[in-house]
Amino acid sequence: KQRQIRYLVTHISPTTSLLRSRHSDNEVYLLGTAHVSDASEHEVVDLIELVKPDVVFVELDSKRAAMLRNRKGEHNQDQSTNVFDALSRNLTNSPMGPSVQNMLSMAPAMLKRLGWLPPQGGEMKSALQEAERIGARCVYGDVEFNDTMNGLKTAAFGMMASPTDLMKTIASVPPPPSAIRDLFQALMQN
């Protein structure tokens, strides 16, 4: 018998595609999500419930997946904070480190107050929970956070001849006007 050739990609919705193998009955549902979207969280739950896959692929590394699993009832709000913390730690021995570290430590809270840093990762936590609920195996498909931060640091320092040159450039930036500083402080106090 000659096997009927099927379409390789079927678009189910604006965020979901079904990929089929030409040579087997294997199917992959590809769901595009937004890390700050409640709708994405619901789509993840609905798709896993509907399909009941054997494997759920999540764009996390195993360490972040474990951290997310251990959080009780909250989204992955610390993901962005971790980025600011990692950047701050890299400036520990810099002469301008303390002032920049202080600013970096306040940045996540300020961004959240402005509504620019909503809760994140709800869709990933839901995917992990649903996979566990139906007995599906989770596969993690992201680089470890520390590797990502090391790559970012290398890229940032690569823009300058040396880390010292980069620090001199950053140190020569004038302080913000007092009105901006006062606004920043006011936002942090409310």
Residue frames as a rotation matrix with the C-alpha (Angstrom) as fourth column:
LYS 1
0.567 0.824 0.000 0.00
0.824 -0.567 0.000 0.00
0.000 0.000 -1.000 0.00
GLN 2
-0.401 -0.635 0.660 1.10
0.557 -0.741 -0.375 3.50
0.727 0.218 0.651 -0.69
ARG 3
-0.291 0.222 -0.931 0.89
0.903 -0.258 -0.343 5.69
-0.316 -0.940 -0.126 2.37
GLN 4
0.568 0.556 0.606 -1.19
0.694 -0.720 0.010 8.84
0.442 0.415 -0.795 2.03
ILE 5
-0.621 -0.780 0.085 0.90
0.653 -0.573 -0.496 12.00
0.435 -0.252 0.864 2.50
ARG 6
0.440 0.760 -0.478 -0.55
0.898 -0.362 0.251 14.25
0.018 -0.540 -0.842 5.16
TYR 7
0.615 -0.208 0.760 -0.09
-0.025 -0.969 -0.244 17.94
0.788 0.131 -0.602 5.71
LEU 8
-0.261 -0.817 -0.514 2.91
0.640 0.252 -0.726 18.60
0.723 -0.518 0.457 7.89
VAL 9
-0.954 -0.068 -0.291 1.56
0.267 -0.633 -0.726 21.70
-0.135 -0.771 0.623 9.63
THR 10
-0.075 0.967 0.244 -2.02
0.710 -0.120 0.694 22.54
0.700 0.225 -0.678 10.48
HIS 11
-0.903 -0.167 0.395 -2.80
-0.099 -0.815 -0.571 25.87
0.417 -0.555 0.719 12.12
ILE 12
-0.386 0.764 -0.516 -5.42
0.865 0.494 0.085 25.23
0.321 -0.414 -0.852 14.78
SER 13
0.762 0.527 -0.376 -5.55
0.625 -0.750 0.217 28.75
-0.168 -0.400 -0.901 16.20
PRO 14
0.801 -0.495 0.336 -3.42
-0.238 -0.779 -0.580 31.90
0.549 0.385 -0.742 16.02
THR 15
0.253 -0.729 0.636 -1.27
-0.967 -0.180 0.178 30.45
-0.015 -0.660 -0.751 18.82
THR 16
0.063 -0.148 0.987 -1.42
-0.390 0.907 0.161 26.70
-0.919 -0.395 -0.001 18.14
SER 17
0.123 -0.078 -0.989 -0.14
-0.969 0.206 -0.137 24.54
0.214 0.976 -0.051 15.30
LEU 18
0.657 0.070 0.751 -0.22
-0.272 0.951 0.149 20.79
-0.703 -0.302 0.644 14.83
LEU 19
-0.069 -0.756 -0.651 2.90
-0.997 0.036 0.064 19.27
-0.025 0.653 -0.757 13.27
ARG 20
0.780 0.370 0.505 2.61
-0.353 0.926 -0.134 15.75
-0.518 -0.074 0.852 11.87
SER 21
-0.366 -0.905 0.217 5.27
-0.374 0.357 0.856 13.36
-0.852 0.232 -0.469 10.72
ARG 22
0.059 0.308 -0.949 5.11
-0.996 0.075 -0.038 12.18
0.059 0.948 0.312 7.12
HIS 23
-0.348 -0.421 -0.838 6.38
-0.518 0.831 -0.203 8.77
0.781 0.364 -0.507 8.12
SER 24
-0.832 0.105 -0.545 4.65
0.463 0.672 -0.578 7.93
0.305 -0.733 -0.608 11.39
ASP 25
0.224 0.973 0.047 1.63
0.672 -0.189 0.716 8.76
0.706 -0.129 -0.696 13.47
ASN 26
-0.359 -0.439 -0.824 3.64
0.911 -0.359 -0.205 11.13
-0.205 -0.824 0.528 15.66
GLU 27
0.396 0.515 0.760 2.13
0.567 -0.788 0.239 14.55
0.723 0.336 -0.604 16.26
VAL 28
-0.615 -0.539 -0.576 3.43
0.788 -0.457 -0.413 17.65
-0.041 -0.707 0.706 18.00
TYR 29
0.618 0.751 0.232 1.15
0.715 -0.660 0.232 20.42
0.327 0.022 -0.945 19.19
LEU 30
-0.564 -0.826 0.029 3.09
0.779 -0.543 -0.313 23.67
0.274 -0.153 0.949 19.25
LEU 31
0.604 0.787 -0.124 1.55
0.765 -0.529 0.367 26.33
0.223 -0.316 -0.922 21.48
GLY 32
-0.442 -0.691 0.572 2.99
0.469 -0.721 -0.510 29.83
0.765 0.043 0.643 21.46
THR 33
0.454 0.589 -0.669 2.53
0.872 -0.141 0.469 31.54
0.182 -0.796 -0.577 24.82
ALA 34
0.125 -0.389 0.913 3.17
-0.136 -0.918 -0.373 34.89
0.983 -0.078 -0.167 26.43
HIS 35
-0.533 -0.461 -0.710 4.85
0.559 0.438 -0.704 34.72
0.636 -0.772 0.024 29.83
VAL 36
-0.981 0.165 -0.103 2.59
-0.035 -0.671 -0.741 37.47
-0.191 -0.723 0.664 31.20
SER 37
-0.528 0.807 -0.265 -0.76
-0.703 -0.240 0.669 36.26
0.477 0.539 0.694 29.85
ASP 38
-0.407 0.517 0.753 -3.60
-0.572 0.499 -0.651 34.64
-0.713 -0.696 0.093 31.78
ALA 39
0.605 0.649 -0.461 -5.05
-0.752 0.277 -0.598 33.58
-0.260 0.709 0.656 28.41
SER 40
-0.040 -0.712 -0.701 -1.86
-0.735 0.496 -0.462 31.61
0.677 0.497 -0.544 27.66
GLU 41
-0.791 -0.222 0.570 -2.16
-0.593 0.508 -0.624 29.87
-0.151 -0.832 -0.534 31.01
HIS 42
0.097 0.927 0.362 -5.71
-0.568 0.350 -0.745 28.77
-0.817 -0.133 0.561 30.16
GLU 43
0.550 0.054 -0.833 -4.69
-0.815 0.251 -0.522 27.67
0.181 0.967 0.182 26.65
VAL 44
-0.533 -0.826 -0.184 -1.95
-0.721 0.557 -0.412 25.45
0.442 -0.087 -0.893 28.09
VAL 45
-0.643 0.354 0.679 -4.35
-0.445 0.548 -0.708 23.76
-0.623 -0.758 -0.195 30.49
ASP 46
0.409 0.898 -0.160 -7.02
-0.635 0.154 -0.757 23.31
-0.655 0.411 0.633 27.81
LEU 47
0.321 -0.337 -0.885 -4.62
-0.858 0.294 -0.422 21.86
0.402 0.895 -0.195 25.22
ILE 48
-0.773 -0.634 0.035 -3.01
-0.580 0.682 -0.447 19.39
0.259 -0.366 -0.894 27.62
GLU 49
-0.400 0.720 0.567 -6.45
-0.436 0.395 -0.809 18.33
-0.807 -0.570 0.156 28.89
LEU 50
0.550 0.671 -0.497 -7.72
-0.722 0.084 -0.686 17.87
-0.419 0.737 0.531 25.32
VAL 51
0.318 -0.521 -0.792 -4.70
-0.761 0.358 -0.541 16.08
0.566 0.775 -0.283 23.81
LYS 52
0.840 -0.104 0.533 -3.41
-0.387 0.575 0.721 14.19
-0.381 -0.811 0.443 26.88
PRO 53
0.539 -0.694 -0.478 0.11
-0.593 0.091 -0.800 13.99
0.599 0.714 -0.362 25.45
ASP 54
0.744 -0.410 -0.527 2.78
0.562 0.811 0.163 11.52
0.361 -0.418 0.834 26.51
VAL 55
-0.294 -0.914 -0.281 5.37
0.954 -0.300 -0.020 14.31
-0.066 -0.274 0.960 26.68
VAL 56
0.898 0.440 0.027 5.10
0.440 -0.898 -0.016 18.01
0.018 0.026 -1.000 27.53
PHE 57
-0.151 -0.950 0.272 8.00
0.918 -0.237 -0.317 20.22
0.366 0.202 0.908 26.42
VAL 58
0.859 0.389 -0.333 8.50
0.499 -0.784 0.370 23.38
-0.117 -0.484 -0.867 28.50
GLU 59
0.372 -0.730 0.574 10.90
0.318 -0.481 -0.817 26.24
0.872 0.486 0.053 27.77
LEU 60
0.792 -0.203 0.576 12.64
-0.606 -0.368 0.705 26.01
0.069 -0.907 -0.415 31.14
ASP 61
-0.323 -0.833 -0.449 15.81
-0.485 0.553 -0.678 24.46
0.813 -0.001 -0.582 32.47
SER 62
0.004 0.367 -0.930 15.45
0.475 0.818 0.325 21.78
0.880 -0.443 -0.171 35.14
LYS 63
-0.762 -0.340 -0.551 16.51
0.642 -0.283 -0.712 24.10
0.086 -0.897 0.434 38.00
ARG 64
-0.874 0.482 0.055 13.95
-0.483 -0.876 -0.004 26.79
0.046 -0.030 0.998 37.13
ALA 65
-0.147 0.841 -0.521 11.29
-0.294 0.466 0.835 24.10
0.944 0.276 0.179 36.65
ALA 66
-0.264 -0.011 -0.964 12.00
0.771 0.598 -0.218 22.79
0.579 -0.801 -0.150 40.15
MET 67
-0.963 -0.091 -0.252 11.83
0.227 -0.780 -0.583 26.33
-0.143 -0.619 0.772 41.59
LEU 68
-0.637 0.769 -0.054 8.54
-0.654 -0.501 0.567 26.95
0.409 0.396 0.822 39.80
ARG 69
-0.098 0.584 -0.806 7.07
0.147 0.809 0.569 23.66
0.984 -0.063 -0.166 41.02
ASN 70
-0.463 -0.200 -0.864 7.97
0.830 0.244 -0.501 24.54
0.311 -0.949 0.053 44.61
ARG 71
-0.959 0.178 0.220 6.23
-0.220 -0.958 -0.184 27.92
0.178 -0.224 0.958 44.57
LYS 72
-0.616 0.776 -0.137 2.88
0.704 0.464 -0.538 27.84
-0.354 -0.428 -0.832 46.31
GLY 73
0.268 0.962 0.043 0.08
0.870 -0.223 -0.439 29.44
-0.413 0.155 -0.897 44.29
GLU 74
0.471 -0.107 -0.876 2.12
-0.168 -0.985 0.030 32.17
-0.866 0.133 -0.482 42.69
HIS 75
0.984 -0.160 0.085 3.50
0.102 0.105 -0.989 32.83
0.149 0.982 0.119 39.25
ASN 76
0.271 -0.962 -0.036 7.19
0.962 0.272 -0.007 32.96
0.016 -0.033 0.999 38.48
GLN 77
0.970 0.202 0.137 7.51
0.201 -0.979 0.026 36.57
0.140 0.002 -0.990 39.63
ASP 78
0.604 -0.786 -0.134 11.15
-0.093 -0.237 0.967 36.16
-0.792 -0.571 -0.217 40.59
GLN 79
0.483 -0.426 0.765 12.38
0.844 0.459 -0.277 35.38
-0.233 0.779 0.582 37.06
SER 80
0.582 -0.247 0.775 13.04
0.323 -0.804 -0.499 39.05
0.746 0.541 -0.388 36.25
THR 81
0.875 -0.281 0.394 14.30
-0.483 -0.454 0.749 39.72
-0.031 -0.845 -0.533 39.76
ASN 82
0.635 -0.662 0.398 16.86
0.418 0.728 0.544 36.94
-0.650 -0.178 0.739 39.21
VAL 83
0.439 -0.459 0.772 18.17
0.798 -0.196 -0.571 38.78
0.414 0.866 0.280 36.14
PHE 84
0.661 -0.166 0.732 18.62
-0.266 -0.964 0.022 42.01
0.702 -0.210 -0.681 38.11
ASP 85
0.861 -0.343 0.375 20.25
-0.314 0.222 0.923 40.09
-0.400 -0.913 0.083 41.00
ALA 86
0.559 -0.671 0.487 22.68
0.751 0.659 0.047 38.35
-0.352 0.339 0.872 38.64
LEU 87
0.437 -0.384 0.813 23.64
0.478 -0.667 -0.572 41.64
0.762 0.638 -0.108 37.01
SER 88
0.793 -0.080 0.604 24.12
-0.484 -0.686 0.544 43.19
0.370 -0.723 -0.583 40.46
ARG 89
0.820 -0.500 0.280 26.37
0.110 0.617 0.779 40.34
-0.562 -0.608 0.561 41.64
ASN 90
0.461 -0.669 0.583 28.59
0.877 0.242 -0.416 40.86
0.137 0.703 0.698 38.61
LEU 91
0.368 -0.295 0.882 29.26
0.080 -0.935 -0.346 44.43
0.926 0.198 -0.320 39.78
THR 92
0.882 0.073 -0.466 30.27
0.450 0.165 0.878 43.49
0.141 -0.984 0.112 43.34
ASN 93
0.156 -0.928 -0.339 33.95
0.843 -0.053 0.535 44.46
-0.514 -0.370 0.774 42.94
SER 94
-0.012 -0.106 0.994 33.31
0.792 -0.608 -0.055 47.48
0.610 0.787 0.091 40.75
PRO 95
-0.905 -0.352 -0.241 34.06
0.425 -0.708 -0.563 50.94
0.028 -0.612 0.790 42.22
MET 96
-0.697 0.710 0.096 30.58
-0.676 -0.696 0.242 52.05
0.239 0.104 0.965 41.18
GLY 97
-0.735 0.339 -0.587 29.06
0.199 0.936 0.292 48.72
0.648 0.098 -0.755 42.21
PRO 98
-0.760 0.460 -0.460 27.18
0.560 0.104 -0.822 49.78
-0.330 -0.882 -0.336 45.36
SER 99
-0.522 0.606 -0.600 25.20
-0.455 -0.793 -0.405 52.58
-0.721 0.061 0.690 43.69
VAL 100
-0.489 0.336 -0.805 24.38
-0.782 0.240 0.575 50.49
0.386 0.911 0.146 40.63
GLN 101
-0.842 0.164 -0.514 23.59
0.293 0.939 -0.179 47.48
0.454 -0.301 -0.839 42.82
ASN 102
-0.727 0.595 -0.344 21.17
0.185 -0.313 -0.932 49.59
-0.662 -0.740 0.117 44.85
MET 103
-0.374 0.579 -0.724 19.44
-0.842 -0.539 0.005 50.79
-0.387 0.612 0.690 41.68
LEU 104
-0.596 0.109 -0.795 19.25
-0.486 0.740 0.466 47.25
0.639 0.664 -0.388 40.28
SER 105
-0.914 0.256 -0.314 17.78
0.402 0.665 -0.630 45.92
0.047 -0.702 -0.710 43.52
MET 106
-0.497 0.758 -0.421 14.96
-0.062 -0.515 -0.855 48.49
-0.865 -0.399 0.304 43.37
ALA 107
-0.790 0.116 -0.602 14.26
-0.607 -0.279 0.744 48.09
-0.081 0.953 0.291 39.64
PRO 108
-0.817 0.523 -0.244 11.92
0.354 0.788 0.505 45.04
0.456 0.326 -0.828 39.78
ALA 109
-0.378 0.703 -0.603 9.67
0.800 -0.081 -0.595 46.58
-0.467 -0.707 -0.532 42.44
MET 110
-0.474 0.176 -0.863 9.48
-0.254 -0.965 -0.057 49.86
-0.843 0.192 0.503 40.53
LEU 111
-0.888 0.115 -0.445 8.70
-0.427 0.152 0.891 48.12
0.170 0.982 -0.086 37.25
LYS 112
-0.678 0.679 -0.282 5.95
0.699 0.714 0.040 46.08
0.228 -0.170 -0.959 38.94
ARG 113
-0.320 0.554 -0.769 4.41
0.507 -0.585 -0.633 49.23
-0.800 -0.592 -0.093 40.42
LEU 114
-0.541 0.073 -0.838 4.37
-0.583 -0.751 0.311 50.84
-0.607 0.657 0.448 37.01
GLY 115
0.525 0.791 0.314 2.66
-0.362 0.542 -0.759 47.75
-0.770 0.285 0.570 35.62
TRP 116
0.389 -0.468 -0.794 5.61
-0.905 -0.032 -0.424 46.95
0.173 0.883 -0.436 33.39
LEU 117
-0.711 -0.638 -0.295 6.52
-0.539 0.764 -0.354 43.71
0.452 -0.093 -0.887 35.16
PRO 118
0.331 0.909 0.254 3.37
-0.909 0.234 0.346 41.67
0.255 -0.346 0.903 35.67
PRO 119
0.211 -0.211 0.954 3.45
-0.520 0.803 0.292 38.17
-0.828 -0.558 0.060 37.17
GLN 120
0.023 -0.340 -0.940 5.26
-0.985 0.153 -0.079 35.80
0.171 0.928 -0.331 34.83
GLY 121
-0.789 -0.561 -0.249 5.42
-0.557 0.825 -0.095 32.10
0.259 0.064 -0.964 34.11
GLY 122
-0.173 0.805 0.568 1.86
-0.747 0.269 -0.608 31.07
-0.642 -0.529 0.555 34.94
GLU 123
0.636 0.424 -0.645 1.63
-0.763 0.467 -0.447 29.14
0.112 0.776 0.620 31.68
MET 124
-0.230 -0.799 -0.556 4.79
-0.543 0.579 -0.608 27.20
0.808 0.162 -0.567 32.50
LYS 125
-0.802 -0.002 0.598 3.66
-0.567 0.320 -0.759 26.34
-0.190 -0.947 -0.258 36.01
SER 126
0.238 0.965 0.112 0.29
-0.794 0.260 -0.550 25.23
-0.560 0.042 0.828 34.61
ALA 127
0.404 -0.162 -0.900 2.03
-0.720 0.551 -0.422 23.07
0.565 0.818 0.106 31.98
LEU 128
-0.691 -0.718 -0.078 4.11
-0.477 0.535 -0.697 21.38
0.543 -0.444 -0.713 34.70
GLN 129
-0.584 0.534 0.611 1.06
-0.611 0.206 -0.764 20.81
-0.534 -0.820 0.206 36.89
GLU 130
0.472 0.818 -0.329 -1.10
-0.828 0.284 -0.483 19.48
-0.301 0.500 0.812 34.04
ALA 131
0.029 -0.553 -0.832 1.68
-0.667 0.610 -0.428 17.18
0.744 0.568 -0.352 32.81
GLU 132
-0.896 -0.364 0.253 2.01
-0.416 0.496 -0.762 15.76
0.152 -0.788 -0.597 36.31
ARG 133
-0.250 0.896 0.367 -1.77
-0.751 0.060 -0.658 15.42
-0.612 -0.440 0.658 36.67
ILE 134
0.706 0.567 -0.426 -2.11
-0.703 0.481 -0.524 13.32
-0.092 0.669 0.738 33.49
GLY 135
0.595 -0.537 0.598 1.15
0.089 0.783 0.615 11.42
-0.799 -0.313 0.514 34.00
ALA 136
0.927 -0.306 0.218 2.99
0.199 -0.093 -0.976 12.97
0.319 0.947 -0.025 31.04
ARG 137
0.197 -0.944 -0.264 6.78
0.939 0.103 0.329 13.20
-0.284 -0.313 0.906 31.04
CYS 138
0.923 0.041 -0.382 8.19
-0.008 -0.992 -0.127 16.76
-0.384 0.120 -0.915 31.09
VAL 139
0.204 -0.876 0.438 11.08
0.978 0.161 -0.133 17.66
0.046 0.455 0.889 28.81
TYR 140
0.583 -0.087 -0.807 12.99
0.260 -0.922 0.288 20.87
-0.769 -0.378 -0.515 29.52
GLY 141
0.371 -0.376 0.849 14.31
0.928 0.111 -0.356 22.82
0.039 0.920 0.390 26.61
ASP 142
0.909 -0.146 0.391 16.14
-0.099 -0.986 -0.137 25.88
0.406 0.086 -0.910 27.83
VAL 143
-0.072 -0.995 -0.065 19.71
0.257 0.044 -0.965 26.76
0.964 -0.087 0.252 28.72
GLU 144
0.124 0.069 -0.990 20.43
0.986 0.103 0.131 27.00
0.110 -0.992 -0.055 32.44
PHE 145
0.926 0.378 0.009 19.94
0.371 -0.913 0.170 30.49
0.072 -0.154 -0.985 33.86
ASN 146
0.483 -0.813 -0.326 23.61
0.033 -0.355 0.934 30.89
-0.875 -0.462 -0.145 34.87
ASP 147
-0.333 -0.579 0.744 24.73
0.780 0.275 0.563 29.99
-0.530 0.768 0.360 31.34
THR 148
0.411 0.571 0.711 22.34
0.849 -0.523 -0.071 32.59
0.331 0.633 -0.700 29.93
MET 149
0.967 -0.047 -0.252 23.66
0.091 -0.856 0.508 35.25
-0.240 -0.514 -0.824 32.35
ASN 150
0.082 -0.996 0.034 27.28
0.290 0.057 0.955 34.36
-0.954 -0.069 0.293 31.55
GLY 151
-0.221 -0.091 0.971 26.51
0.971 0.068 0.228 34.74
-0.087 0.993 0.074 27.84
LEU 152
0.770 0.554 0.316 24.87
0.564 -0.823 0.069 38.11
0.299 0.125 -0.946 28.49
LYS 153
0.721 -0.578 -0.383 27.87
0.026 -0.529 0.848 39.26
-0.693 -0.621 -0.366 30.50
THR 154
-0.234 -0.837 0.495 30.25
0.612 0.269 0.744 38.12
-0.756 0.477 0.449 27.76
ALA 155
0.091 0.348 0.933 28.20
0.963 -0.268 0.006 39.93
0.252 0.898 -0.359 25.12
ALA 156
0.953 0.299 -0.054 28.04
0.300 -0.903 0.306 43.13
0.043 -0.308 -0.950 27.19
PHE 157
0.450 -0.858 -0.248 31.76
-0.018 -0.286 0.958 43.14
-0.893 -0.426 -0.144 27.91
GLY 158
-0.130 -0.477 0.869 32.51
0.851 0.397 0.345 42.26
-0.509 0.784 0.354 24.30
MET 159
0.723 0.464 0.512 31.11
0.663 -0.675 -0.324 45.65
0.195 0.573 -0.796 23.28
MET 160
0.862 -0.500 0.078 34.04
-0.498 -0.811 0.305 47.33
-0.090 -0.302 -0.949 24.98
ALA 161
0.189 -0.883 -0.430 37.74
-0.573 0.256 -0.779 46.63
0.798 0.393 -0.457 24.71
SER 162
-0.711 -0.406 -0.574 37.76
0.225 0.642 -0.733 45.39
0.666 -0.651 -0.365 28.31
PRO 163
0.206 0.794 -0.572 35.53
0.872 0.117 0.476 45.22
0.445 -0.596 -0.668 31.41
THR 164
-0.327 -0.404 -0.854 37.52
0.768 -0.641 0.009 48.15
-0.551 -0.653 0.520 32.83
ASP 165
-0.991 -0.020 0.134 36.67
0.105 -0.735 0.670 50.28
0.085 0.677 0.731 29.78
LEU 166
-0.241 0.970 -0.019 33.02
0.460 0.131 0.878 49.37
0.855 0.203 -0.478 30.17
MET 167
0.192 0.281 -0.940 33.05
0.981 -0.085 0.175 50.36
-0.031 -0.956 -0.292 33.85
LYS 168
-0.719 -0.498 -0.485 34.75
0.475 -0.861 0.179 53.68
-0.507 -0.102 0.856 33.02
THR 169
-0.829 0.467 0.309 32.08
0.112 -0.403 0.908 54.38
0.549 0.787 0.282 30.40
ILE 170
0.127 0.918 -0.375 29.25
0.678 0.196 0.709 53.57
0.724 -0.344 -0.598 32.81
ALA 171
-0.023 -0.210 -0.977 30.92
0.951 -0.306 0.043 55.58
-0.308 -0.929 0.207 35.61
SER 172
-0.912 -0.399 -0.095 31.15
0.348 -0.875 0.337 58.65
-0.217 0.275 0.937 33.37
VAL 173
-0.276 0.893 0.356 27.39
0.589 -0.135 0.797 58.78
0.760 0.429 -0.489 32.87
PRO 174
-0.781 -0.020 0.624 26.07
-0.364 -0.797 -0.482 61.78
0.507 -0.604 0.615 34.82
PRO 175
-0.851 0.520 -0.075 23.60
0.362 0.477 -0.801 61.14
-0.380 -0.709 -0.594 37.65
PRO 176
-0.250 0.834 0.491 19.91
0.864 -0.037 0.502 61.50
0.437 0.550 -0.712 36.82
PRO 177
-0.490 0.150 0.859 18.27
-0.190 -0.980 0.063 64.89
0.851 -0.132 0.509 37.42
SER 178
-0.976 0.067 0.208 16.91
-0.203 0.074 -0.976 65.35
-0.081 -0.995 -0.058 40.93
ALA 179
-0.144 0.986 -0.083 13.30
-0.970 -0.158 -0.184 65.29
-0.195 0.054 0.979 39.64
ILE 180
0.210 0.150 -0.966 13.82
-0.543 0.840 0.012 61.79
0.813 0.522 0.258 38.22
ARG 181
-0.747 -0.551 -0.372 15.56
0.031 0.529 -0.848 60.65
0.664 -0.645 -0.378 41.40
ASP 182
-0.783 0.513 0.351 12.69
-0.557 -0.329 -0.762 62.05
-0.275 -0.793 0.544 43.51
LEU 183
0.170 0.865 -0.471 10.10
-0.966 0.241 0.094 60.34
0.195 0.439 0.877 41.27
PHE 184
-0.136 -0.326 -0.935 11.94
-0.221 0.930 -0.293 57.05
0.966 0.167 -0.199 41.59
GLN 185
-0.966 -0.259 -0.027 12.05
-0.014 0.156 -0.988 57.37
0.260 -0.953 -0.154 45.38
ALA 186
-0.462 0.867 0.187 8.34
-0.842 -0.362 -0.401 58.32
-0.279 -0.343 0.897 45.53
LEU 187
0.232 0.533 -0.814 7.38
-0.766 0.616 0.185 55.27
0.599 0.580 0.551 43.46
MET 188
-0.422 -0.493 -0.761 9.36
0.040 0.828 -0.559 53.02
0.906 -0.266 -0.330 45.77
GLN 189
-0.975 0.022 0.219 7.73
-0.219 -0.191 -0.957 54.38
0.021 -0.981 0.191 48.92
ASN 190
-0.204 0.979 0.005 4.11
-0.976 -0.203 -0.079 53.86
-0.076 -0.021 0.997 47.82
